[in-house]
């Protein structure tokens, strides 16, 4: 594989990842953008947001508005 093709593949993968991430943050998709598992909740730990049950790190920042009702904090007894 040439360097150019390699970069092109990487760019496509990155683009596909950001599309998944965008759909996920809007909650059009509930699949983890990293591993594809169904996500049931999110938890903010320090500066990062983690996904349950797969425990992938979503990103550094906040839980998206659309997912506020699926946070561990939001679950009431
Ligand atoms: Zn995951």
PDB file of the backbone (N, CA, C, O) and the ligand in Angstrom, with CONECT records:
HET     ZN  A 101       1
ATOM      1  N   UNK A   1       0.857  -1.208   0.000  1.00  0.00           N
ATOM      2  CA  UNK A   1       0.000   0.000   0.000  1.00  0.00           C
ATOM      3  C   UNK A   1       0.887   1.250   0.000  1.00  0.00           C
ATOM      4  O   UNK A   1       1.804   1.368   0.812  1.00  0.00           O
ATOM      5  N   UNK A   2       0.611   2.160  -0.897  1.00  0.00           N
ATOM      6  CA  UNK A   2       1.413   3.385  -0.937  1.00  0.00           C
ATOM      7  C   UNK A   2       1.030   4.299   0.225  1.00  0.00           C
ATOM      8  O   UNK A   2      -0.016   4.139   0.855  1.00  0.00           O
ATOM      9  N   UNK A   3       1.882   5.226   0.476  1.00  0.00           N
ATOM     10  CA  UNK A   3       1.638   6.160   1.580  1.00  0.00           C
ATOM     11  C   UNK A   3       0.345   6.940   1.336  1.00  0.00           C
ATOM     12  O   UNK A   3      -0.431   7.211   2.251  1.00  0.00           O
ATOM     13  N   UNK A   4       0.145   7.296   0.038  1.00  0.00           N
ATOM     14  CA  UNK A   4      -1.044   8.083  -0.296  1.00  0.00           C
ATOM     15  C   UNK A   4      -2.320   7.291  -0.005  1.00  0.00           C
ATOM     16  O   UNK A   4      -3.247   7.813   0.615  1.00  0.00           O
ATOM     17  N   UNK A   5      -2.368   6.020  -0.456  1.00  0.00           N
ATOM     18  CA  UNK A   5      -3.546   5.182  -0.222  1.00  0.00           C
ATOM     19  C   UNK A   5      -3.803   4.999   1.266  1.00  0.00           C
ATOM     20  O   UNK A   5      -4.941   4.994   1.736  1.00  0.00           O
ATOM     21  N   UNK A   6      -2.715   4.851   1.971  1.00  0.00           N
ATOM     22  CA  UNK A   6      -2.822   4.667   3.408  1.00  0.00           C
ATOM     23  C   UNK A   6      -3.472   5.883   4.067  1.00  0.00           C
ATOM     24  O   UNK A   6      -4.339   5.756   4.932  1.00  0.00           O
ATOM     25  N   UNK A   7      -3.034   7.050   3.637  1.00  0.00           N
ATOM     26  CA  UNK A   7      -3.603   8.279   4.201  1.00  0.00           C
ATOM     27  C   UNK A   7      -5.073   8.437   3.831  1.00  0.00           C
ATOM     28  O   UNK A   7      -5.889   8.919   4.616  1.00  0.00           O
ATOM     29  N   UNK A   8      -5.382   8.010   2.596  1.00  0.00           N
ATOM     30  CA  UNK A   8      -6.766   8.098   2.140  1.00  0.00           C
ATOM     31  C   UNK A   8      -7.665   7.182   2.970  1.00  0.00           C
ATOM     32  O   UNK A   8      -8.763   7.575   3.364  1.00  0.00           O
ATOM     33  N   UNK A   9      -7.196   5.964   3.234  1.00  0.00           N
ATOM     34  CA  UNK A   9      -7.943   5.018   4.056  1.00  0.00           C
ATOM     35  C   UNK A   9      -8.145   5.572   5.455  1.00  0.00           C
ATOM     36  O   UNK A   9      -9.233   5.493   6.025  1.00  0.00           O
ATOM     37  N   UNK A  10      -7.086   6.127   5.987  1.00  0.00           N
ATOM     38  CA  UNK A  10      -7.176   6.695   7.339  1.00  0.00           C
ATOM     39  C   UNK A  10      -8.183   7.832   7.396  1.00  0.00           C
ATOM     40  O   UNK A  10      -8.959   7.945   8.345  1.00  0.00           O
ATOM     41  N   UNK A  11      -8.162   8.676   6.363  1.00  0.00           N
ATOM     42  CA  UNK A  11      -9.087   9.802   6.326  1.00  0.00           C
ATOM     43  C   UNK A  11     -10.525   9.302   6.260  1.00  0.00           C
ATOM     44  O   UNK A  11     -11.413   9.867   6.899  1.00  0.00           O
ATOM     45  N   UNK A  12     -10.760   8.225   5.474  1.00  0.00           N
ATOM     46  CA  UNK A  12     -12.107   7.666   5.363  1.00  0.00           C
ATOM     47  C   UNK A  12     -12.567   7.054   6.680  1.00  0.00           C
ATOM     48  O   UNK A  12     -13.721   7.209   7.082  1.00  0.00           O
ATOM     49  N   UNK A  13     -11.662   6.366   7.337  1.00  0.00           N
ATOM     50  CA  UNK A  13     -11.991   5.766   8.627  1.00  0.00           C
ATOM     51  C   UNK A  13     -12.335   6.842   9.650  1.00  0.00           C
ATOM     52  O   UNK A  13     -13.271   6.707  10.438  1.00  0.00           O
ATOM     53  N   UNK A  14     -11.553   7.905   9.612  1.00  0.00           N
ATOM     54  CA  UNK A  14     -11.759   9.009  10.544  1.00  0.00           C
ATOM     55  C   UNK A  14     -13.109   9.679  10.277  1.00  0.00           C
ATOM     56  O   UNK A  14     -13.848  10.023  11.199  1.00  0.00           O
ATOM     57  N   UNK A  15     -13.405   9.853   8.987  1.00  0.00           N
ATOM     58  CA  UNK A  15     -14.667  10.463   8.593  1.00  0.00           C
ATOM     59  C   UNK A  15     -15.849   9.607   9.054  1.00  0.00           C
ATOM     60  O   UNK A  15     -16.832  10.124   9.585  1.00  0.00           O
ATOM     61  N   UNK A  16     -15.739   8.280   8.842  1.00  0.00           N
ATOM     62  CA  UNK A  16     -16.787   7.347   9.266  1.00  0.00           C
ATOM     63  C   UNK A  16     -16.952   7.395  10.781  1.00  0.00           C
ATOM     64  O   UNK A  16     -18.068   7.331  11.297  1.00  0.00           O
ATOM     65  N   UNK A  17     -15.841   7.506  11.478  1.00  0.00           N
ATOM     66  CA  UNK A  17     -15.898   7.569  12.935  1.00  0.00           C
ATOM     67  C   UNK A  17     -16.620   8.842  13.398  1.00  0.00           C
ATOM     68  O   UNK A  17     -17.459   8.793  14.296  1.00  0.00           O
ATOM     69  N   UNK A  18     -16.290   9.965  12.783  1.00  0.00           N
ATOM     70  CA  UNK A  18     -16.928  11.219  13.205  1.00  0.00           C
ATOM     71  C   UNK A  18     -18.419  11.238  12.864  1.00  0.00           C
ATOM     72  O   UNK A  18     -19.219  11.841  13.579  1.00  0.00           O
ATOM     73  N   UNK A  19     -18.786  10.566  11.756  1.00  0.00           N
ATOM     74  CA  UNK A  19     -20.214  10.450  11.437  1.00  0.00           C
ATOM     75  C   UNK A  19     -20.948   9.651  12.510  1.00  0.00           C
ATOM     76  O   UNK A  19     -22.040  10.022  12.940  1.00  0.00           O
ATOM     77  N   UNK A  20     -20.331   8.549  12.935  1.00  0.00           N
ATOM     78  CA  UNK A  20     -20.915   7.722  13.997  1.00  0.00           C
ATOM     79  C   UNK A  20     -21.017   8.509  15.297  1.00  0.00           C
ATOM     80  O   UNK A  20     -22.012   8.442  16.019  1.00  0.00           O
ATOM     81  N   UNK A  21     -19.961   9.250  15.565  1.00  0.00           N
ATOM     82  CA  UNK A  21     -19.915  10.037  16.789  1.00  0.00           C
ATOM     83  C   UNK A  21     -21.007  11.107  16.779  1.00  0.00           C
ATOM     84  O   UNK A  21     -21.656  11.347  17.798  1.00  0.00           O
ATOM     85  N   UNK A  22     -21.207  11.748  15.628  1.00  0.00           N
ATOM     86  CA  UNK A  22     -22.226  12.791  15.509  1.00  0.00           C
ATOM     87  C   UNK A  22     -23.618  12.191  15.700  1.00  0.00           C
ATOM     88  O   UNK A  22     -24.445  12.754  16.417  1.00  0.00           O
ATOM     89  N   UNK A  23     -23.877  11.044  15.057  1.00  0.00           N
ATOM     90  CA  UNK A  23     -25.180  10.378  15.191  1.00  0.00           C
ATOM     91  C   UNK A  23     -25.393   9.938  16.634  1.00  0.00           C
ATOM     92  O   UNK A  23     -26.497  10.026  17.172  1.00  0.00           O
ATOM     93  N   UNK A  24     -24.331   9.471  17.238  1.00  0.00           N
ATOM     94  CA  UNK A  24     -24.422   9.006  18.617  1.00  0.00           C
ATOM     95  C   UNK A  24     -24.711  10.172  19.561  1.00  0.00           C
ATOM     96  O   UNK A  24     -25.552  10.046  20.451  1.00  0.00           O
ATOM     97  N   UNK A  25     -24.032  11.298  19.382  1.00  0.00           N
ATOM     98  CA  UNK A  25     -24.231  12.419  20.285  1.00  0.00           C
ATOM     99  C   UNK A  25     -25.622  13.028  20.128  1.00  0.00           C
ATOM    100  O   UNK A  25     -26.148  13.635  21.060  1.00  0.00           O
ATOM    101  N   UNK A  26     -26.220  12.861  18.936  1.00  0.00           N
ATOM    102  CA  UNK A  26     -27.606  13.317  18.724  1.00  0.00           C
ATOM    103  C   UNK A  26     -28.609  12.232  19.129  1.00  0.00           C
ATOM    104  O   UNK A  26     -29.821  12.447  19.106  1.00  0.00           O
ATOM    105  N   UNK A  27     -28.092  11.092  19.489  1.00  0.00           N
ATOM    106  CA  UNK A  27     -28.842   9.912  19.896  1.00  0.00           C
ATOM    107  C   UNK A  27     -29.682   9.335  18.765  1.00  0.00           C
ATOM    108  O   UNK A  27     -30.705   8.693  19.003  1.00  0.00           O
ATOM    109  N   UNK A  28     -29.245   9.568  17.542  1.00  0.00           N
ATOM    110  CA  UNK A  28     -29.849   8.871  16.398  1.00  0.00           C
ATOM    111  C   UNK A  28     -29.393   7.416  16.432  1.00  0.00           C
ATOM    112  O   UNK A  28     -30.051   6.525  15.893  1.00  0.00           O
ATOM    113  N   UNK A  29     -28.271   7.204  17.069  1.00  0.00           N
ATOM    114  CA  UNK A  29     -27.732   5.857  17.241  1.00  0.00           C
ATOM    115  C   UNK A  29     -27.379   5.671  18.706  1.00  0.00           C
ATOM    116  O   UNK A  29     -26.901   6.599  19.359  1.00  0.00           O
ATOM    117  N   UNK A  30     -27.615   4.471  19.223  1.00  0.00           N
ATOM    118  CA  UNK A  30     -27.221   4.191  20.601  1.00  0.00           C
ATOM    119  C   UNK A  30     -26.083   3.177  20.633  1.00  0.00           C
ATOM    120  O   UNK A  30     -25.846   2.518  21.646  1.00  0.00           O
ATOM    121  N   UNK A  31     -25.383   3.063  19.505  1.00  0.00           N
ATOM    122  CA  UNK A  31     -24.238   2.156  19.451  1.00  0.00           C
ATOM    123  C   UNK A  31     -22.964   2.925  19.759  1.00  0.00           C
ATOM    124  O   UNK A  31     -22.746   4.029  19.262  1.00  0.00           O
ATOM    125  N   UNK A  32     -22.143   2.327  20.576  1.00  0.00           N
ATOM    126  CA  UNK A  32     -20.854   2.938  20.889  1.00  0.00           C
ATOM    127  C   UNK A  32     -20.066   3.176  19.602  1.00  0.00           C
ATOM    128  O   UNK A  32     -19.867   2.246  18.820  1.00  0.00           O
ATOM    129  N   UNK A  33     -19.611   4.427  19.371  1.00  0.00           N
ATOM    130  CA  UNK A  33     -18.865   4.714  18.140  1.00  0.00           C
ATOM    131  C   UNK A  33     -17.510   3.997  18.098  1.00  0.00           C
ATOM    132  O   UNK A  33     -16.899   3.879  17.036  1.00  0.00           O
ATOM    133  N   UNK A  34     -17.056   3.528  19.235  1.00  0.00           N
ATOM    134  CA  UNK A  34     -15.750   2.855  19.283  1.00  0.00           C
ATOM    135  C   UNK A  34     -15.871   1.356  19.016  1.00  0.00           C
ATOM    136  O   UNK A  34     -15.125   0.804  18.206  1.00  0.00           O
ATOM    137  N   UNK A  35     -16.819   0.692  19.704  1.00  0.00           N
ATOM    138  CA  UNK A  35     -16.844  -0.770  19.620  1.00  0.00           C
ATOM    139  C   UNK A  35     -18.171  -1.324  19.100  1.00  0.00           C
ATOM    140  O   UNK A  35     -18.277  -2.523  18.843  1.00  0.00           O
ATOM    141  N   UNK A  36     -19.198  -0.457  18.940  1.00  0.00           N
ATOM    142  CA  UNK A  36     -20.452  -0.911  18.341  1.00  0.00           C
ATOM    143  C   UNK A  36     -21.440  -1.541  19.319  1.00  0.00           C
ATOM    144  O   UNK A  36     -22.526  -1.951  18.909  1.00  0.00           O
ATOM    145  N   UNK A  37     -21.091  -1.625  20.596  1.00  0.00           N
ATOM    146  CA  UNK A  37     -22.029  -2.168  21.587  1.00  0.00           C
ATOM    147  C   UNK A  37     -23.153  -1.176  21.866  1.00  0.00           C
ATOM    148  O   UNK A  37     -22.977   0.038  21.769  1.00  0.00           O
ATOM    149  N   UNK A  38     -24.313  -1.730  22.216  1.00  0.00           N
ATOM    150  CA  UNK A  38     -25.440  -0.892  22.628  1.00  0.00           C
ATOM    151  C   UNK A  38     -25.079  -0.176  23.934  1.00  0.00           C
ATOM    152  O   UNK A  38     -24.642  -0.805  24.898  1.00  0.00           O
ATOM    153  N   UNK A  39     -25.264   1.130  23.952  1.00  0.00           N
ATOM    154  CA  UNK A  39     -24.951   1.910  25.148  1.00  0.00           C
ATOM    155  C   UNK A  39     -26.217   2.137  25.953  1.00  0.00           C
ATOM    156  O   UNK A  39     -27.236   2.542  25.394  1.00  0.00           O
ATOM    157  N   UNK A  40     -26.173   1.886  27.253  1.00  0.00           N
ATOM    158  CA  UNK A  40     -27.359   2.093  28.085  1.00  0.00           C
ATOM    159  C   UNK A  40     -27.233   3.334  28.960  1.00  0.00           C
ATOM    160  O   UNK A  40     -28.239   3.934  29.338  1.00  0.00           O
ATOM    161  N   UNK A  41     -26.016   3.714  29.279  1.00  0.00           N
ATOM    162  CA  UNK A  41     -25.859   4.926  30.062  1.00  0.00           C
ATOM    163  C   UNK A  41     -24.447   5.477  29.910  1.00  0.00           C
ATOM    164  O   UNK A  41     -23.556   4.834  29.354  1.00  0.00           O
ATOM    165  N   UNK A  42     -24.276   6.686  30.424  1.00  0.00           N
ATOM    166  CA  UNK A  42     -22.970   7.348  30.393  1.00  0.00           C
ATOM    167  C   UNK A  42     -22.643   7.817  31.783  1.00  0.00           C
ATOM    168  O   UNK A  42     -23.532   8.073  32.595  1.00  0.00           O
ATOM    169  N   UNK A  43     -21.388   7.926  32.047  1.00  0.00           N
ATOM    170  CA  UNK A  43     -20.994   8.478  33.334  1.00  0.00           C
ATOM    171  C   UNK A  43     -19.833   9.431  33.114  1.00  0.00           C
ATOM    172  O   UNK A  43     -18.920   9.154  32.337  1.00  0.00           O
ATOM    173  N   UNK A  44     -19.884  10.554  33.808  1.00  0.00           N
ATOM    174  CA  UNK A  44     -18.784  11.502  33.705  1.00  0.00           C
ATOM    175  C   UNK A  44     -17.831  11.259  34.866  1.00  0.00           C
ATOM    176  O   UNK A  44     -18.227  11.262  36.032  1.00  0.00           O
ATOM    177  N   UNK A  45     -16.598  11.055  34.528  1.00  0.00           N
ATOM    178  CA  UNK A  45     -15.591  10.801  35.549  1.00  0.00           C
ATOM    179  C   UNK A  45     -14.432  11.753  35.298  1.00  0.00           C
ATOM    180  O   UNK A  45     -13.735  11.648  34.289  1.00  0.00           O
ATOM    181  N   UNK A  46     -14.234  12.672  36.217  1.00  0.00           N
ATOM    182  CA  UNK A  46     -13.219  13.702  35.994  1.00  0.00           C
ATOM    183  C   UNK A  46     -13.624  14.553  34.805  1.00  0.00           C
ATOM    184  O   UNK A  46     -14.722  15.107  34.773  1.00  0.00           O
ATOM    185  N   UNK A  47     -12.730  14.656  33.824  1.00  0.00           N
ATOM    186  CA  UNK A  47     -13.042  15.485  32.651  1.00  0.00           C
ATOM    187  C   UNK A  47     -13.562  14.660  31.492  1.00  0.00           C
ATOM    188  O   UNK A  47     -13.848  15.197  30.422  1.00  0.00           O
ATOM    189  N   UNK A  48     -13.688  13.341  31.702  1.00  0.00           N
ATOM    190  CA  UNK A  48     -14.038  12.465  30.582  1.00  0.00           C
ATOM    191  C   UNK A  48     -15.406  11.824  30.764  1.00  0.00           C
ATOM    192  O   UNK A  48     -15.885  11.641  31.883  1.00  0.00           O
ATOM    193  N   UNK A  49     -16.022  11.487  29.631  1.00  0.00           N
ATOM    194  CA  UNK A  49     -17.298  10.782  29.628  1.00  0.00           C
ATOM    195  C   UNK A  49     -17.045   9.335  29.202  1.00  0.00           C
ATOM    196  O   UNK A  49     -16.424   9.082  28.170  1.00  0.00           O
ATOM    197  N   UNK A  50     -17.536   8.384  30.012  1.00  0.00           N
ATOM    198  CA  UNK A  50     -17.391   6.959  29.714  1.00  0.00           C
ATOM    199  C   UNK A  50     -18.755   6.355  29.421  1.00  0.00           C
ATOM    200  O   UNK A  50     -19.783   6.824  29.910  1.00  0.00           O
ATOM    201  N   UNK A  51     -18.736   5.298  28.608  1.00  0.00           N
ATOM    202  CA  UNK A  51     -19.968   4.639  28.196  1.00  0.00           C
ATOM    203  C   UNK A  51     -20.156   3.336  28.962  1.00  0.00           C
ATOM    204  O   UNK A  51     -19.193   2.622  29.242  1.00  0.00           O
ATOM    205  N   UNK A  52     -21.415   3.035  29.297  1.00  0.00           N
ATOM    206  CA  UNK A  52     -21.750   1.754  29.934  1.00  0.00           C
ATOM    207  C   UNK A  52     -22.602   0.951  28.977  1.00  0.00           C
ATOM    208  O   UNK A  52     -23.416   1.556  28.279  1.00  0.00           O
ATOM    209  N   UNK A  53     -22.484  -0.352  28.887  1.00  0.00           N
ATOM    210  CA  UNK A  53     -21.574  -1.162  29.724  1.00  0.00           C
ATOM    211  C   UNK A  53     -20.182  -1.379  29.136  1.00  0.00           C
ATOM    212  O   UNK A  53     -19.360  -2.038  29.774  1.00  0.00           O
ATOM    213  N   UNK A  54     -19.880  -0.850  27.939  1.00  0.00           N
ATOM    214  CA  UNK A  54     -18.607  -1.232  27.311  1.00  0.00           C
ATOM    215  C   UNK A  54     -17.411  -0.520  27.931  1.00  0.00           C
ATOM    216  O   UNK A  54     -16.276  -0.981  27.806  1.00  0.00           O
ATOM    217  N   UNK A  55     -17.665   0.610  28.604  1.00  0.00           N
ATOM    218  CA  UNK A  55     -16.607   1.354  29.299  1.00  0.00           C
ATOM    219  C   UNK A  55     -15.593   2.017  28.366  1.00  0.00           C
ATOM    220  O   UNK A  55     -14.479   2.341  28.779  1.00  0.00           O
ATOM    221  N   UNK A  56     -15.982   2.215  27.114  1.00  0.00           N
ATOM    222  CA  UNK A  56     -15.127   3.016  26.231  1.00  0.00           C
ATOM    223  C   UNK A  56     -15.191   4.472  26.699  1.00  0.00           C
ATOM    224  O   UNK A  56     -16.194   4.923  27.252  1.00  0.00           O
ATOM    225  N   UNK A  57     -14.107   5.180  26.464  1.00  0.00           N
ATOM    226  CA  UNK A  57     -14.120   6.603  26.757  1.00  0.00           C
ATOM    227  C   UNK A  57     -14.703   7.317  25.556  1.00  0.00           C
ATOM    228  O   UNK A  57     -14.187   7.186  24.446  1.00  0.00           O
ATOM    229  N   UNK A  58     -15.784   8.080  25.764  1.00  0.00           N
ATOM    230  CA  UNK A  58     -16.406   8.783  24.645  1.00  0.00           C
ATOM    231  C   UNK A  58     -15.533   9.952  24.216  1.00  0.00           C
ATOM    232  O   UNK A  58     -15.087  10.025  23.071  1.00  0.00           O
ATOM    233  N   UNK A  59     -15.296  10.860  25.146  1.00  0.00           N
ATOM    234  CA  UNK A  59     -14.454  12.023  24.864  1.00  0.00           C
ATOM    235  C   UNK A  59     -14.182  12.771  26.158  1.00  0.00           C
ATOM    236  O   UNK A  59     -14.715  12.426  27.213  1.00  0.00           O
ATOM    237  N   UNK A  60     -13.353  13.790  26.067  1.00  0.00           N
ATOM    238  CA  UNK A  60     -13.173  14.707  27.180  1.00  0.00           C
ATOM    239  C   UNK A  60     -14.201  15.790  27.016  1.00  0.00           C
ATOM    240  O   UNK A  60     -14.249  16.449  25.978  1.00  0.00           O
ATOM    241  N   UNK A  61     -15.036  15.989  28.034  1.00  0.00           N
ATOM    242  CA  UNK A  61     -16.050  17.022  27.931  1.00  0.00           C
ATOM    243  C   UNK A  61     -17.302  16.594  28.654  1.00  0.00           C
ATOM    244  O   UNK A  61     -17.246  15.885  29.659  1.00  0.00           O
ATOM    245  N   UNK A  62     -18.439  17.032  28.130  1.00  0.00           N
ATOM    246  CA  UNK A  62     -19.695  16.808  28.823  1.00  0.00           C
ATOM    247  C   UNK A  62     -20.560  15.760  28.146  1.00  0.00           C
ATOM    248  O   UNK A  62     -20.362  15.409  26.982  1.00  0.00           O
ATOM    249  N   UNK A  63     -21.533  15.269  28.918  1.00  0.00           N
ATOM    250  CA  UNK A  63     -22.530  14.343  28.394  1.00  0.00           C
ATOM    251  C   UNK A  63     -23.483  15.140  27.498  1.00  0.00           C
ATOM    252  O   UNK A  63     -23.978  16.187  27.915  1.00  0.00           O
ATOM    253  N   UNK A  64     -23.750  14.664  26.268  1.00  0.00           N
ATOM    254  CA  UNK A  64     -24.645  15.414  25.375  1.00  0.00           C
ATOM    255  C   UNK A  64     -26.042  15.566  25.971  1.00  0.00           C
ATOM    256  O   UNK A  64     -26.514  14.702  26.710  1.00  0.00           O
ATOM    257  N   UNK A  65     -26.692  16.676  25.639  1.00  0.00           N
ATOM    258  CA  UNK A  65     -28.063  16.973  26.097  1.00  0.00           C
ATOM    259  C   UNK A  65     -29.004  15.783  25.924  1.00  0.00           C
ATOM    260  O   UNK A  65     -29.775  15.444  26.822  1.00  0.00           O
ATOM    261  N   UNK A  66     -28.925  15.161  24.754  1.00  0.00           N
ATOM    262  CA  UNK A  66     -29.844  14.080  24.407  1.00  0.00           C
ATOM    263  C   UNK A  66     -29.642  12.837  25.266  1.00  0.00           C
ATOM    264  O   UNK A  66     -30.491  11.946  25.296  1.00  0.00           O
ATOM    265  N   UNK A  67     -28.518  12.789  25.957  1.00  0.00           N
ATOM    266  CA  UNK A  67     -28.211  11.607  26.780  1.00  0.00           C
ATOM    267  C   UNK A  67     -28.342  11.917  28.274  1.00  0.00           C
ATOM    268  O   UNK A  67     -28.031  11.073  29.115  1.00  0.00           O
ATOM    269  N   UNK A  68     -28.803  13.127  28.601  1.00  0.00           N
ATOM    270  CA  UNK A  68     -28.850  13.527  30.020  1.00  0.00           C
ATOM    271  C   UNK A  68     -29.713  12.595  30.866  1.00  0.00           C
ATOM    272  O   UNK A  68     -29.447  12.418  32.055  1.00  0.00           O
ATOM    273  N   UNK A  69     -30.756  11.990  30.259  1.00  0.00           N
ATOM    274  CA  UNK A  69     -31.627  11.094  31.023  1.00  0.00           C
ATOM    275  C   UNK A  69     -31.039   9.696  31.142  1.00  0.00           C
ATOM    276  O   UNK A  69     -31.636   8.831  31.784  1.00  0.00           O
ATOM    277  N   UNK A  70     -29.901   9.461  30.545  1.00  0.00           N
ATOM    278  CA  UNK A  70     -29.294   8.125  30.603  1.00  0.00           C
ATOM    279  C   UNK A  70     -27.968   8.156  31.371  1.00  0.00           C
ATOM    280  O   UNK A  70     -27.099   7.306  31.175  1.00  0.00           O
ATOM    281  N   UNK A  71     -27.838   9.142  32.237  1.00  0.00           N
ATOM    282  CA  UNK A  71     -26.623   9.207  33.040  1.00  0.00           C
ATOM    283  C   UNK A  71     -26.855   8.474  34.352  1.00  0.00           C
ATOM    284  O   UNK A  71     -27.996   8.341  34.795  1.00  0.00           O
ATOM    285  N   UNK A  72     -25.814   8.010  34.958  1.00  0.00           N
ATOM    286  CA  UNK A  72     -25.958   7.321  36.242  1.00  0.00           C
ATOM    287  C   UNK A  72     -26.483   8.271  37.313  1.00  0.00           C
ATOM    288  O   UNK A  72     -27.229   7.868  38.206  1.00  0.00           O
ATOM    289  N   UNK A  73     -26.086   9.535  37.212  1.00  0.00           N
ATOM    290  CA  UNK A  73     -26.546  10.552  38.159  1.00  0.00           C
ATOM    291  C   UNK A  73     -28.063  10.743  38.049  1.00  0.00           C
ATOM    292  O   UNK A  73     -28.751  10.957  39.048  1.00  0.00           O
ATOM    293  N   UNK A  74     -28.568  10.660  36.808  1.00  0.00           N
ATOM    294  CA  UNK A  74     -29.989  10.912  36.547  1.00  0.00           C
ATOM    295  C   UNK A  74     -30.903   9.782  36.955  1.00  0.00           C
ATOM    296  O   UNK A  74     -32.121   9.957  36.970  1.00  0.00           O
ATOM    297  N   UNK A  75     -30.350   8.617  37.288  1.00  0.00           N
ATOM    298  CA  UNK A  75     -31.198   7.481  37.666  1.00  0.00           C
ATOM    299  C   UNK A  75     -31.654   7.623  39.104  1.00  0.00           C
ATOM    300  O   UNK A  75     -30.853   7.637  40.039  1.00  0.00           O
ATOM    301  N   UNK A  76     -32.969   7.728  39.253  1.00  0.00           N
ATOM    302  CA  UNK A  76     -33.503   7.928  40.605  1.00  0.00           C
ATOM    303  C   UNK A  76     -33.984   6.610  41.195  1.00  0.00           C
ATOM    304  O   UNK A  76     -34.405   5.698  40.484  1.00  0.00           O
ATOM    305  N   UNK A  77     -33.907   6.546  42.497  1.00  0.00           N
ATOM    306  CA  UNK A  77     -34.333   5.306  43.197  1.00  0.00           C
ATOM    307  C   UNK A  77     -35.833   5.169  43.129  1.00  0.00           C
ATOM    308  O   UNK A  77     -36.388   4.203  43.653  1.00  0.00           O
TER     309      UNK A  77
HETATM  310 ZN    ZN A 101     -17.539   0.855  23.368  1.00  0.00          ZN
END
